[in-house]
């Protein structure tokens, strides 16, 4: 979706041409994946950090284009709403000290942005959903003035044929209707990119899927939306509903959503995920390139697959396969389930735990798949979003012949810490790095505190002397103070 879109209206001929090119791209990709040596390189890690721009009253500042122009930083990018920006971190090799490098770059980028926001007395805030948002902060007036965003919003609205309806259960249930997708812009994430070879893709992707509910529970940081106390990770239902382009009939007939946990365990490799995107989801933005991908691939070249990459940018599974023609062409998994925040060290620790667990479980994944039905895994994902660290998940009994056992997510995560360490050792991460970041996770489990629980507790404490809105404002201000100290959330007062 970073591609420039110059119009929001398309002809039937443009859609027909785009669909044909998508099918050509799929065939070209199949040839590439069969090419010896394609995508083979040491594993690397990248990330995108989405942030709020916030004023001293803890309210959103809608000046993302102004800050982008002041910065001139090519790693900074606009987001859907005017009060959000995204920083694209420099990819690093997985061996060595990758998580320290990510943590340091996050700190430096946030400090630089805070300097740029001094004239407005503002600051950047990595937090899943800003608790002080109001309904008036959303609508077309809030959307960043970029054709690609308005074209996407119009395409989804036209496809749906009715208002976007959002209903989220929780302590204070929330019901909303919208004509556009700007409510989705309330979500900010810390999205990891993990480079994977084609031969290892299926097992590693399945392992990432397996541990995603655990990581959502450990990292939850979005307990409020529009001053309503909802899920521990409210981004999950909000994203799924705020950008759902399905009609009412398609929902009733279980047509897959563009935002989904997945349709099942991956059986062979990356190709089937790209094929699902093409065959299950109609194009929204049919912008075709001049490339003949089949001819390029047949000649031994490296096709850009522009149509496939653009189409993949309009489908948002929580773990998404990515094809990138850079560096000789390669595959990545984009891990989309983690919220932004609370602190840089927390986000780096989340990355270490997530990737370490997946690599550590990769060799065992074919033992887990028959023991954990995919529907149960999807249910675990929802439960983790609802309850966070207090969730109980269905997990294979240690003696797998005894079936599934309902267990506290904290017990499961604690039992898997050695597996995460094993996975990081396998990647070549330095021992001091492993111990440092896994100790952050272990402390979170010991204290029973993540970002969502800290926000809820701090809010309730402040409500003893303040009205709810004032309590949320002060809670955000306290959050910012702890963020700037860059201590793990388990140590926050």
C-alpha positions as CSV (number, residue, x, y, z in Angstrom):
1,X,0.0,0.0,0.0
2,X,3.0,2.3,-0.1
3,X,2.5,2.5,-3.9
4,X,1.2,5.8,-5.2
5,X,-2.4,5.7,-6.3
6,X,-3.6,8.6,-8.5
7,X,-7.3,7.9,-8.8
8,X,-10.2,6.4,-6.7
9,X,-12.2,5.4,-9.8
10,X,-11.5,2.4,-12.0
11,X,-13.1,0.9,-15.1
12,X,-14.2,-2.7,-15.7
13,X,-11.4,-3.0,-18.2
14,X,-8.8,-2.0,-15.5
15,X,-10.2,-4.6,-13.1
16,X,-10.1,-7.3,-15.8
17,X,-6.5,-6.5,-16.8
18,X,-5.4,-6.4,-13.1
19,X,-7.0,-9.8,-12.4
20,X,-5.2,-11.4,-15.4
21,X,-1.9,-9.9,-14.3
22,X,-2.5,-11.3,-10.8
23,X,-2.8,-14.8,-12.2
24,X,0.4,-14.2,-14.3
25,X,2.1,-13.0,-11.1
26,X,1.1,-16.2,-9.3
27,X,2.6,-18.4,-12.0
28,X,5.8,-16.3,-12.0
29,X,6.0,-16.6,-8.3
30,X,5.7,-20.4,-8.5
31,X,8.6,-20.5,-10.9
32,X,10.7,-18.3,-8.6
33,X,10.0,-20.5,-5.6
34,X,11.2,-23.5,-7.6
35,X,14.4,-21.8,-8.7
36,X,17.5,-23.2,-6.9
37,X,18.9,-20.7,-4.4
38,X,16.0,-18.2,-4.5
39,X,15.6,-16.3,-1.3
40,X,18.4,-18.2,0.5
41,X,20.3,-15.9,2.9
42,X,20.9,-15.5,6.6
43,X,17.7,-14.7,8.6
44,X,17.1,-11.1,9.3
45,X,14.6,-9.0,11.3
46,X,13.0,-5.7,10.4
47,X,10.1,-3.8,12.0
48,X,7.6,-1.0,11.5
49,X,6.7,1.1,14.6
50,X,3.4,3.0,14.3
51,X,3.0,5.9,16.7
52,X,0.5,8.6,17.8
53,X,1.2,12.3,17.7
54,X,-0.1,13.7,21.0
55,X,-0.4,17.1,22.6
56,X,0.2,18.0,26.2
57,X,-3.5,17.4,27.0
58,X,-3.0,13.8,25.8
59,X,-5.2,14.5,22.7
60,X,-4.2,13.5,19.1
61,X,-2.3,16.0,17.0
62,X,-3.3,15.8,13.3
63,X,-0.1,17.1,11.8
64,X,1.6,14.0,10.4
65,X,2.4,15.6,7.0
66,X,4.0,18.6,8.7
67,X,6.2,16.4,10.9
68,X,7.2,14.3,7.8
69,X,8.2,17.4,6.0
70,X,10.2,18.7,8.9
71,X,12.0,15.4,9.3
72,X,13.0,14.6,5.7
73,X,13.7,11.1,7.0
74,X,13.0,8.4,4.3
75,X,12.3,5.9,7.0
76,X,9.3,7.9,8.2
77,X,6.0,7.2,6.5
78,X,2.4,8.5,6.7
79,X,-0.4,6.5,8.1
80,X,-4.1,6.4,7.5
81,X,-5.1,9.1,10.0
82,X,-3.4,12.5,10.4
83,X,-2.4,11.8,14.0
84,X,-0.3,8.7,13.2
85,X,3.2,8.2,11.7
86,X,5.2,5.0,11.0
87,X,8.9,4.6,11.4
88,X,10.5,1.8,9.3
89,X,13.4,0.4,11.3
90,X,16.6,-0.7,9.6
91,X,16.6,-4.5,9.0
92,X,19.3,-6.3,11.0
93,X,20.8,-9.8,10.9
94,X,19.2,-12.2,13.4
95,X,22.6,-13.3,14.6
96,X,24.5,-11.1,17.1
97,X,22.6,-8.4,19.0
98,X,19.5,-7.7,16.7
99,X,17.1,-6.7,19.5
100,X,19.5,-4.2,21.1
101,X,19.9,-2.6,17.7
102,X,16.1,-2.4,17.2
103,X,15.6,-1.0,20.7
104,X,18.3,1.7,20.2
105,X,16.9,2.8,16.9
106,X,13.4,3.0,18.3
107,X,14.6,5.2,21.1
108,X,16.6,7.5,18.7
109,X,13.7,7.8,16.3
110,X,11.2,8.7,19.0
111,X,13.6,11.3,20.6
112,X,14.1,12.9,17.2
113,X,10.4,13.1,16.5
114,X,9.8,14.6,20.0
115,X,12.3,17.4,19.1
116,X,10.4,18.0,15.9
117,X,7.2,18.3,17.9
118,X,8.5,20.9,20.3
119,X,6.8,23.9,18.6
120,X,3.4,22.2,19.3
121,X,4.5,21.0,22.7
122,X,3.7,17.5,21.5
123,X,5.3,14.1,21.5
124,X,5.1,10.7,19.9
125,X,3.4,7.9,21.8
126,X,3.7,4.1,20.9
127,X,0.5,2.8,22.4
128,X,-1.9,0.2,20.8
129,X,-4.9,2.6,21.0
130,X,-4.8,6.1,22.5
131,X,-7.3,6.0,25.5
132,X,-8.3,9.7,25.1
133,X,-9.7,9.4,21.6
134,X,-13.2,10.8,21.0
135,X,-15.7,9.9,18.2
136,X,-15.1,13.3,16.6
137,X,-11.5,12.4,16.0
138,X,-12.6,10.1,13.2
139,X,-14.2,10.6,9.8
140,X,-13.0,11.8,6.4
141,X,-11.7,15.0,7.9
142,X,-9.2,12.9,10.0
143,X,-7.8,10.9,7.0
144,X,-4.4,11.7,5.7
145,X,-4.6,13.6,2.4
146,X,-3.2,10.8,0.2
147,X,-5.1,9.3,-2.7
148,X,-4.1,5.8,-1.7
149,X,-6.0,6.1,1.6
150,X,-9.1,7.7,0.1
151,X,-9.2,5.1,-2.7
152,X,-8.9,2.2,-0.3
153,X,-11.6,3.6,1.9
154,X,-14.0,4.2,-1.0
155,X,-13.3,0.7,-2.5
156,X,-14.1,-1.1,0.8
157,X,-17.2,1.0,1.4
158,X,-18.5,0.4,-2.1
159,X,-17.8,-3.4,-1.8
160,X,-19.6,-3.5,1.6
161,X,-22.6,-1.6,0.3
162,X,-23.5,-0.4,3.8
163,X,-22.1,1.3,6.9
164,X,-19.2,-0.3,8.7
165,X,-20.6,-1.7,12.0
166,X,-18.5,-2.1,15.0
167,X,-19.6,-3.9,18.1
168,X,-17.0,-4.8,20.8
169,X,-17.9,-6.5,24.1
170,X,-16.1,-5.7,27.3
171,X,-16.6,-4.1,30.7
172,X,-18.2,-1.2,28.8
173,X,-19.4,-2.5,25.5
174,X,-19.0,-0.3,22.4
175,X,-21.3,0.0,19.3
176,X,-20.4,2.3,16.4
177,X,-21.2,2.8,12.8
178,X,-19.0,4.5,10.2
179,X,-19.1,5.4,6.5
180,X,-15.3,5.2,6.1
181,X,-12.3,3.2,7.5
182,X,-10.7,5.9,9.7
183,X,-11.7,4.1,12.9
184,X,-9.2,1.5,11.9
185,X,-6.6,4.2,12.2
186,X,-7.0,4.1,16.0
187,X,-4.8,1.0,15.9
188,X,-1.0,1.3,16.1
189,X,1.2,-1.7,15.9
190,X,4.8,-2.9,16.2
191,X,5.0,-5.0,13.1
192,X,7.9,-7.4,12.8
193,X,9.4,-8.7,9.5
194,X,11.2,-12.0,9.6
195,X,13.0,-13.2,6.5
196,X,12.4,-16.9,5.8
197,X,13.8,-19.2,3.1
198,X,11.2,-21.0,0.9
199,X,12.2,-24.4,2.1
200,X,11.6,-23.5,5.8
201,X,8.5,-21.3,5.1
202,X,5.7,-23.7,5.9
203,X,7.0,-25.0,9.3
204,X,8.2,-21.5,10.4
205,X,4.9,-19.8,9.4
206,X,2.9,-22.5,11.2
207,X,5.1,-22.0,14.3
208,X,4.5,-18.3,14.2
209,X,0.8,-18.9,14.0
210,X,1.0,-21.3,16.9
211,X,2.6,-18.8,19.3
212,X,0.6,-15.7,18.1
213,X,-2.1,-16.1,20.8
214,X,0.6,-16.4,23.5
215,X,2.3,-13.3,22.3
216,X,-1.0,-11.3,22.0
217,X,-1.6,-12.1,25.7
218,X,1.9,-11.2,26.8
219,X,2.1,-8.0,24.8
220,X,-1.5,-6.7,25.1
221,X,-1.6,-2.9,25.3
222,X,-4.9,-1.7,24.0
223,X,-7.6,-1.9,26.8
224,X,-9.5,1.4,25.9
225,X,-11.3,2.7,22.9
226,X,-13.3,6.0,22.9
227,X,-13.0,5.9,26.8
228,X,-14.7,2.5,26.9
229,X,-12.9,-0.3,28.8
230,X,-13.0,-3.2,26.3
231,X,-10.6,-6.1,25.4
232,X,-7.1,-6.2,26.7
233,X,-6.1,-6.0,23.0
234,X,-9.0,-4.1,21.5
235,X,-7.0,-3.7,18.3
236,X,-8.1,-7.2,17.3
237,X,-11.9,-6.7,17.1
238,X,-11.5,-3.1,16.0
239,X,-9.3,-3.9,13.0
240,X,-11.4,-6.9,12.0
241,X,-14.6,-4.9,12.0
242,X,-13.5,-1.3,11.0
243,X,-12.1,-2.5,7.6
244,X,-14.3,-5.4,6.8
245,X,-15.5,-5.0,3.2
246,X,-17.9,-8.0,3.2
247,X,-21.6,-7.6,2.7
248,X,-24.1,-8.9,5.2
249,X,-24.8,-11.9,3.0
250,X,-21.0,-12.7,2.6
251,X,-20.7,-12.6,6.4
252,X,-23.6,-15.0,6.8
253,X,-22.1,-17.4,4.2
254,X,-18.7,-17.3,6.0
255,X,-16.8,-15.7,3.1
256,X,-13.3,-15.0,4.5
257,X,-12.6,-11.5,5.8
258,X,-9.6,-9.5,4.5
259,X,-8.6,-9.3,8.2
260,X,-8.3,-12.9,9.5
261,X,-6.2,-15.2,11.5
262,X,-6.1,-17.7,8.6
263,X,-8.0,-20.5,7.0
264,X,-5.9,-23.4,8.3
265,X,-2.4,-24.7,8.8
266,X,-0.1,-24.1,5.8
267,X,0.5,-27.4,4.1
268,X,3.3,-26.7,1.5
269,X,4.6,-23.2,1.5
270,X,4.3,-19.6,0.7
271,X,2.6,-20.0,-2.7
272,X,-0.7,-21.3,-1.2
273,X,-1.0,-18.1,1.0
274,X,-0.5,-15.9,-2.1
275,X,-3.0,-18.0,-4.0
276,X,-5.6,-17.6,-1.2
277,X,-5.2,-13.8,-1.4
278,X,-5.8,-13.8,-5.1
279,X,-8.6,-16.3,-5.3
280,X,-10.5,-15.4,-2.1
281,X,-10.3,-11.6,-2.2
282,X,-11.4,-9.4,-5.1
283,X,-9.1,-6.6,-6.2
284,X,-9.7,-3.2,-4.7
285,X,-7.1,-1.0,-6.4
286,X,-6.5,-2.4,-10.0
287,X,-3.3,-0.4,-10.8
288,X,-1.4,-2.4,-13.3
289,X,2.3,-2.2,-14.3
290,X,4.0,-2.6,-17.7
291,X,5.9,-5.6,-16.6
292,X,5.4,-9.0,-18.3
293,X,6.2,-11.1,-15.2
294,X,6.0,-14.4,-17.0
295,X,8.5,-13.3,-19.6
296,X,10.9,-11.9,-17.0
297,X,10.7,-15.1,-14.9
298,X,11.1,-17.4,-18.0
299,X,14.3,-15.4,-18.9
300,X,15.8,-16.1,-15.5
301,X,15.2,-12.5,-14.3
302,X,13.6,-11.3,-11.1
303,X,10.0,-10.0,-11.7
304,X,8.7,-7.2,-9.4
305,X,5.3,-8.8,-9.2
306,X,3.8,-5.3,-8.7
307,X,0.2,-6.4,-9.0
308,X,0.6,-9.3,-6.5
309,X,2.4,-7.0,-4.0
310,X,-0.2,-4.3,-4.3
311,X,-3.1,-6.8,-3.9
312,X,-1.4,-8.3,-0.9
313,X,-1.3,-4.9,0.7
314,X,-5.1,-4.8,0.7
315,X,-5.4,-8.1,2.6
316,X,-4.5,-8.1,6.3
317,X,-4.0,-11.5,7.9
318,X,-2.4,-11.2,11.3
319,X,0.6,-13.0,9.9
320,X,1.1,-12.1,6.3
321,X,3.5,-13.5,3.7
322,X,5.5,-10.9,1.8
323,X,7.4,-11.1,-1.5
324,X,10.2,-8.6,-1.9
325,X,12.2,-8.3,-5.1
326,X,15.0,-6.5,-3.2
327,X,18.4,-8.3,-2.4
328,X,17.9,-10.9,-5.1
329,X,14.3,-11.5,-4.1
330,X,13.1,-13.1,-0.9
331,X,10.2,-14.0,1.3
332,X,9.3,-12.5,4.7
333,X,6.6,-13.0,7.3
334,X,5.0,-9.8,8.5
335,X,3.9,-10.3,12.1
336,X,1.0,-7.9,12.6
337,X,-0.5,-8.8,15.9
338,X,1.8,-6.9,18.3
339,X,0.6,-3.5,19.6
340,X,2.9,-0.5,19.7
341,X,4.4,0.1,23.2
342,X,4.7,0.2,26.1
343,X,8.5,1.0,26.0
344,X,11.3,0.3,23.5
345,X,12.7,-2.4,25.7
346,X,9.3,-4.1,26.0
347,X,8.9,-4.1,22.2
348,X,12.4,-5.5,21.7
349,X,11.7,-8.2,24.3
350,X,8.4,-9.1,22.6
351,X,10.3,-9.5,19.3
352,X,12.9,-11.7,20.9
353,X,10.2,-13.9,22.6
354,X,8.1,-14.1,19.4
355,X,10.9,-15.1,17.0
356,X,12.7,-17.2,19.5
357,X,9.6,-19.2,20.2
358,X,8.8,-19.7,16.6
359,X,12.3,-20.9,15.7
360,X,12.5,-23.1,18.8
361,X,9.1,-24.8,17.9
362,X,9.8,-25.1,14.2
363,X,11.2,-28.6,14.4
364,X,8.3,-29.7,16.6
365,X,5.5,-28.1,14.6
366,X,4.3,-31.3,12.9
367,X,3.7,-32.8,16.3
368,X,1.6,-29.8,17.4
369,X,-0.5,-29.6,14.2
370,X,-2.5,-32.8,14.8
371,X,-2.8,-32.1,18.5
372,X,-4.2,-28.5,18.1
373,X,-7.0,-28.0,15.5
374,X,-6.8,-24.8,13.7
375,X,-10.2,-23.7,14.8
376,X,-9.0,-24.1,18.5
377,X,-6.0,-22.0,17.7
378,X,-8.2,-19.3,16.3
379,X,-10.3,-19.4,19.4
380,X,-7.1,-19.1,21.5
381,X,-6.3,-15.9,19.5
382,X,-9.6,-14.4,20.4
383,X,-9.4,-15.4,24.0
384,X,-5.9,-13.9,24.3
385,X,-7.1,-10.6,22.8
386,X,-10.1,-10.5,25.2
387,X,-8.3,-11.4,28.5
388,X,-4.6,-10.8,27.9
389,X,-2.4,-12.1,30.6
390,X,-5.4,-13.4,32.5
391,X,-6.5,-15.6,29.6
392,X,-6.7,-19.4,29.6
393,X,-6.0,-21.2,26.4
394,X,-6.5,-24.7,25.1
395,X,-3.1,-26.2,24.7
396,X,-1.9,-29.8,24.0
397,X,-1.3,-31.8,27.2
398,X,2.4,-32.4,27.9
399,X,1.5,-36.0,27.1
400,X,-0.2,-35.2,23.8
401,X,-2.1,-38.5,23.7
402,X,-4.3,-37.0,26.6
403,X,-5.7,-34.3,24.3
404,X,-6.1,-30.6,24.9
405,X,-5.9,-29.0,28.3
406,X,-7.2,-25.5,29.4
407,X,-4.2,-23.7,30.9
408,X,-3.4,-20.2,32.1
409,X,-1.5,-18.4,29.4
410,X,1.2,-17.4,31.9
411,X,1.9,-21.1,32.7
412,X,2.2,-22.0,29.0
413,X,4.5,-19.0,28.3
414,X,6.7,-19.8,31.4
415,X,7.1,-23.4,30.3
416,X,8.2,-22.3,26.8
417,X,10.9,-19.8,27.9
418,X,13.6,-22.5,27.5
419,X,12.3,-23.2,24.0
420,X,12.5,-19.4,23.1
421,X,16.1,-19.4,24.4
422,X,16.9,-22.5,22.3
423,X,15.4,-20.8,19.2
424,X,17.5,-17.6,19.7
425,X,20.7,-19.7,20.3
426,X,19.9,-21.4,17.0
427,X,19.7,-18.1,15.2
428,X,23.1,-17.1,16.6
429,X,21.9,-14.4,19.0
430,X,24.5,-13.6,21.7
431,X,23.8,-15.1,25.1
432,X,23.8,-11.8,27.0
433,X,21.2,-10.5,24.6
434,X,19.0,-13.6,25.1
435,X,19.2,-13.5,28.8
436,X,18.5,-9.7,28.9
437,X,15.3,-9.8,26.9
438,X,13.9,-13.0,28.0
439,X,14.3,-11.8,31.6
440,X,12.0,-8.9,30.7
441,X,9.3,-11.4,29.6
442,X,9.9,-13.5,32.7
443,X,9.5,-10.5,35.0
444,X,6.3,-9.6,33.2
445,X,5.0,-13.1,34.0
446,X,6.2,-13.0,37.6
447,X,4.5,-9.6,38.2
448,X,1.4,-10.3,36.1
449,X,1.7,-7.0,34.4
450,X,1.7,-6.0,30.8
451,X,0.7,-2.7,29.1
452,X,-3.0,-3.4,29.2
453,X,-3.0,-4.4,32.9
454,X,-0.9,-1.4,33.9
455,X,-3.3,1.0,32.0
456,X,-6.3,-0.6,33.7
457,X,-4.8,-0.5,37.2
458,X,-3.5,3.1,36.8
459,X,-6.9,4.3,35.5
460,X,-8.7,2.7,38.4
461,X,-6.3,4.2,40.9
462,X,-6.7,7.7,39.4
463,X,-10.5,7.4,39.2
464,X,-10.5,7.4,43.1
465,X,-9.9,11.2,42.9
466,X,-10.6,12.2,39.2
467,X,-13.5,12.0,36.7
468,X,-13.0,9.2,34.1
469,X,-11.8,11.5,31.3
470,X,-9.4,13.3,33.5
471,X,-8.1,10.0,34.9
472,X,-7.4,8.8,31.3
473,X,-5.6,12.0,30.5
474,X,-3.4,11.7,33.6
475,X,-2.8,8.0,32.9
476,X,-1.5,8.8,29.4
477,X,0.8,11.4,30.9
478,X,2.2,8.9,33.4
479,X,2.6,6.4,30.6
480,X,4.7,8.9,28.7
481,X,6.9,9.5,31.7
482,X,7.6,5.8,32.0
483,X,8.1,5.4,28.3
484,X,10.8,8.1,28.3
485,X,12.7,6.2,31.1
486,X,12.6,3.1,28.9
487,X,12.0,0.7,31.7
488,X,10.0,-2.6,31.2
489,X,6.4,-2.2,32.0
490,X,6.6,-4.7,34.8
491,X,8.8,-2.2,36.7
492,X,6.4,0.8,36.2
493,X,5.1,2.3,39.4
